[in-house]
């Protein structure tokens, strides 16, 4: 018999503050075509996961994540952006799209936002 242990790694409020801070750095503060924008490539997959969960609520978070993704795809080189898109669409890892640990899950929170859960399967 297996049991599943879960705990919250990042609360809804913490995740929203993190995304707001990323937006301040990459959307509001960075110059277009800044080398800093390429750093977003490492978090495209988690940002996309958050965006998908936001479509039924949390409009502010959805807007911020959307702006971050648009900034990345507009300002990264075409081959890197294409590889990232293929990784997202085909749900597989490549050199530019980092995958998360299978035990880390993005899910809708009780307050309408998104939270990050660590889930371990113990037997």
C-alpha positions as CSV (number, residue, x, y, z in Angstrom):
1,X,0.0,0.0,0.0
2,X,1.4,3.4,-0.9
3,X,0.8,6.7,0.8
4,X,1.3,10.1,-0.6
5,X,2.8,12.9,1.4
6,X,2.3,16.5,0.3
7,X,3.4,19.8,1.5
8,X,3.3,23.3,0.2
9,X,6.7,24.5,-1.1
10,X,5.5,28.0,-2.2
11,X,2.2,29.5,-1.2
12,X,-0.1,31.4,-3.5
13,X,0.9,34.7,-2.0
14,X,4.7,33.9,-2.2
15,X,4.4,32.8,-5.8
16,X,2.5,35.9,-6.8
17,X,5.1,38.2,-5.1
18,X,7.9,36.2,-6.9
19,X,6.3,36.7,-10.3
20,X,5.7,40.4,-9.6
21,X,9.4,40.8,-8.7
22,X,10.4,39.0,-11.9
23,X,8.2,41.3,-13.9
24,X,9.8,44.3,-12.3
25,X,13.2,43.1,-13.3
26,X,12.6,41.7,-16.8
27,X,9.6,43.7,-18.1
28,X,9.7,47.0,-16.4
29,X,13.4,47.4,-15.7
30,X,15.3,45.6,-18.5
31,X,16.1,47.2,-21.8
32,X,14.8,45.4,-24.9
33,X,17.2,42.8,-26.2
34,X,19.0,42.8,-22.8
35,X,21.3,39.8,-22.2
36,X,19.5,39.5,-18.9
37,X,16.3,38.4,-20.8
38,X,18.0,35.1,-21.7
39,X,17.9,34.1,-18.1
40,X,14.1,33.7,-18.5
41,X,14.8,30.7,-20.7
42,X,15.5,28.6,-17.6
43,X,12.0,29.3,-16.2
44,X,9.9,29.2,-19.3
45,X,8.4,25.8,-18.4
46,X,7.4,26.7,-14.9
47,X,6.0,30.1,-16.1
48,X,4.0,28.3,-18.7
49,X,2.6,25.9,-16.1
50,X,1.5,28.9,-14.0
51,X,-0.1,30.6,-17.0
52,X,-2.1,27.5,-17.8
53,X,-3.4,27.3,-14.3
54,X,-4.3,31.0,-14.2
55,X,-6.9,30.9,-17.0
56,X,-9.8,30.2,-14.7
57,X,-8.8,32.9,-12.2
58,X,-6.1,35.2,-10.8
59,X,-6.1,37.8,-13.5
60,X,-3.2,39.8,-12.1
61,X,-0.9,36.7,-12.0
62,X,-1.9,35.7,-15.5
63,X,-1.1,39.1,-16.8
64,X,2.3,39.2,-15.2
65,X,3.3,35.7,-16.4
66,X,2.0,36.5,-19.9
67,X,4.2,39.7,-20.0
68,X,7.2,37.7,-18.8
69,X,6.7,35.0,-21.5
70,X,6.1,37.6,-24.2
71,X,9.3,39.5,-23.2
72,X,11.3,36.3,-23.4
73,X,10.0,35.2,-26.8
74,X,10.2,38.6,-28.3
75,X,13.8,39.3,-27.2
76,X,15.5,35.9,-27.3
77,X,17.2,34.6,-30.5
78,X,14.9,32.7,-32.8
79,X,16.4,29.3,-32.5
80,X,16.4,29.5,-28.7
81,X,12.7,30.7,-28.7
82,X,11.7,27.9,-31.1
83,X,13.4,25.2,-29.0
84,X,11.6,26.5,-26.0
85,X,8.2,26.5,-27.8
86,X,8.8,22.9,-29.0
87,X,9.7,21.9,-25.5
88,X,6.5,23.4,-24.2
89,X,4.2,22.1,-26.9
90,X,5.7,18.6,-27.1
91,X,6.1,18.4,-23.3
92,X,9.7,17.3,-23.4
93,X,13.0,18.6,-22.3
94,X,15.8,20.0,-24.4
95,X,18.8,22.2,-23.8
96,X,16.8,25.4,-23.4
97,X,13.6,24.2,-21.6
98,X,14.4,22.9,-18.2
99,X,11.9,20.3,-16.7
100,X,10.9,20.3,-13.1
101,X,11.3,17.3,-10.8
102,X,8.3,15.0,-11.1
103,X,7.5,15.5,-7.4
104,X,7.0,19.2,-7.9
105,X,3.4,20.1,-8.9
106,X,1.8,23.4,-9.7
107,X,-1.8,23.4,-8.7
108,X,-4.7,25.8,-8.1
109,X,-4.8,27.1,-4.6
110,X,-7.8,27.6,-2.3
111,X,-7.6,31.4,-2.7
112,X,-7.8,31.3,-6.5
113,X,-4.0,31.6,-7.2
114,X,-1.4,29.0,-7.9
115,X,0.8,27.2,-5.3
116,X,3.7,24.8,-5.6
117,X,3.4,21.5,-3.9
118,X,6.0,18.8,-3.2
119,X,4.5,15.4,-3.4
120,X,6.4,12.2,-2.4
121,X,5.1,8.7,-2.9
122,X,6.1,6.5,-0.1
123,X,5.5,2.8,-0.1
